Amino acid sequence: MSDSLQAEWMREAIDLAVTASGKGEVPVGAVVVRAGEIIGRGSNEPISGADPTAHAEINALRDAASNAGNYRLPGCTLVVTVEPCTMCAGALVHARIETLVFGAREPRAGAVYSSANVLDNPGLNHRISVVEGVLAEECGELMSSFFRERRN
C-alpha cells in the first residue's frame, strides 16, 4: 500500500470528519478499504444517534460489513483520522482488519499507543499491522480547532 494511496484514503476520512464536526460531533472520520476500493465509510455520530458506540470506526466497519455481506473483513484496511479508542481497537480485532492506518494520536483515549496498547495484548487471536502519522498534522488540527472553538 503506497503512501499516496494512504493519503488519498485519509483525505476521504478527513472529509467525513469535517462532516461530523458540522453536526456538532467530534471530528473523526474513517473508511474501510479492500483491494484498493473503499467499501465502508463512517463518521462520529454518538450525539446525533444517541448511541455511545457510534464512533467513526464502528460506523465504517458496519457499513463495510453490510457491503461485504460478512462481519469479518479479512484483507481490509481501516483508515481513521485519530488513534482508535479501546472499544474501536477491539472491534478492529473482531472484524479481522488486516491493517490500521491512523492520522493523529489521541493522548487521552487512544488505545493503540497513547493510553493503552490494546492491539499488543498477547491474549488476542488476531494481529493488526499499524501505520500511524498519515496526514497527522491536518488530522490533529481538526481535533484541536474543534475543541478550541467549543471552549470559546
Secondary structure, DSSP 8 states (H G I E B T S, - for coil): --HHHHHHHHHHHHHHHHHHHHTTS---EEEEEETTEEEEEEE--TTTTT-TT--HHHHHHHHHHHHHTSS--TTEEEEEEE---HHHHHHHHHHT-SEEEEEE--TTT-TTTTS--GGG-TT-S---EEEE-TTHHHHHHHHHHHHHHHH-
